[in-house]
Amino acid sequence: MIDLLLRLTDSSIPVDAVAAEGAAEFSGSGTIGFIVLAIIIGPVVLLTLAAMFGAPRNFRIPGLFVGSVILLIGGLVASLAVIGRLLQFIVPQ
Amino acid sequence: MDRRLRLRGTEDEPLLRSLRHTGRTFYVFIAALLIIMGWFLYAWYIQLTQGLGVSDMRTPVGAAWGVYIANFVFFVGIAHGGIALAAAIRLLKLYKYLPVARIGEVLTVISIMMAGLSITIDMGRPDRIFNIVMYWPQRVGWSSLSWDVTVIIIYFTLSTAYLWLTMRKDLVLCSTKFPRLAWIYKPLLVGYRADEEVKIERMAWWLSIAIVFLIVMLSGGVVPWIFGLLPSRPGWFSALAGPYFLTAALGSAFAMVIVIAFILRRVYNWQTQIGPAVFKGLGTFLGIITLFYIYLILAEQLTMNYAAPIAELLISEKLFTGEFAPIFWPMLVLGFFAPAMMFVVQTVRSEWFSVNRTFLAAIIISVAFWIKRFLIVVPSLLRPLLPFPEGTYDPSWLEWSIVVGVFAIAILLYTLFLKIFPIVELSEE
């Protein structure tokens, strides 16, 4: 990274190429996000599984719960697509 | 559990007042909200067609984030505390507070939606919003914004599913009492059986733990990390950011629950159902958490004054003696300290307790927490990292119109919920 910064200060090297290389290097090297999300989502998944399969045993309510979660996430993703599409008619392209 | 059964068994009809009675004032109120919303749409349309240049947000000289991001952080904050209260009631068996549990749950769901709207408004090209999903796999490895989107979606999903599950029993009663709304209730009662309550209670207990954990990780984690992981930004790069944001989230949410509970109590004559003890308990907690927040402000500012990079000191000076001092000091003294001390006093001397004063203090604290979010976002951005001149930020009429419009939409959604669904848990009759 320090090497990249030093090269950015060198006016004889085209900046675009260095910046592109820097961006590629930076975005390709990230793994911390997966650790962060694993730490956050892991316990949530375990607790949700405990909620679904813990006593008293009943598979109808957990089924409804999973269905609602899928519907909500699917609905959110679909609404992002729809909102983006609608805004394309307003925002100058 | 006794308190819960008592609430369910005897106080059914008064709790349906919000669904049953719709007076002229209600329609005037809705009309006023719709007018504000129309103004909001007009302002946003101007911004969409002319670009963010119509706001006062500027870069590199000026603040690239302004009132929209302050609004986002504020709504994310109140989204967390609302359901935290409901989860705490279930986990700690605090059934005294059961009448305000759903008030908090609904506040959570609507606030997350408003947080999402605030972010969308802040985007330069919101028509590309689907790129968040499209490029998620490439970004999630390192982008704290991607973590934020991921965890907020999970939080929204769990909170909404939780609200739905715990409301199903009441919907059965509503579908018999209000057949004209059955077309709304029936899809929500899909697969309903009278014996499902036991399983739902147990599931809700486990989900409460999951939600509390998510609150800590979201309001005390990924949201503050959007700011705290920017290493060269004075005032933001701080290990304190997590606890700082989490405390503010809980404080502002409890304040909002008090405000909404007071208004509903007054409008629907729920003096018995939402008793003074509820306000006293919530007020005490809010007082403690606000004092703790003042301590965090002190810890942060003290460290900034001794930090090696001079930029930290300069940001602190902006707040203490600079251009933001006329906002900072009233916020600290009148917005946080005075109401918090009022809560402490009425906790110590019970005879001085007043529901009206609790409501007033909660409103003041809510406003102070919004101002604090503004003071977190803007001063740090005004100081450029490269040798540019220092900028200013004075939100335009358009930005204020949009901010007020987002609040109007939140109030409108809450009011519509009130007219369709019971906001306090009903009886088993």
Interface residues (C-beta under 8 A of the other chain):
Chain A: F26 S27 S29 G30 T31 I32 G33 F34 V36 L37 I39 I40 I41 P43 V44 L47 T48 A50 A51 M52 G54 A55 P56 N58 R60 I61 P62 G63 L64 F65 S68 V69 L72 I73 L76 V77 L80 A81 I83 G84 R85 L87 Q88 I90 V91 P92 Q93
Chain B: Y45 L48 T49 T120 R125 P126 D127 R128 I129 F130 I132 V133 Q138 R139 V140 G141 W142 S143 S144 S146 W147 T150 V151 I153 I154 F156 T157 L158 T160 A161 W164 L165 V190 G191 R193 E196 V198 K199 I200 R202 M203 A204 W205 W206 L207 I209 A210 F213 L214 M217 G221 V222
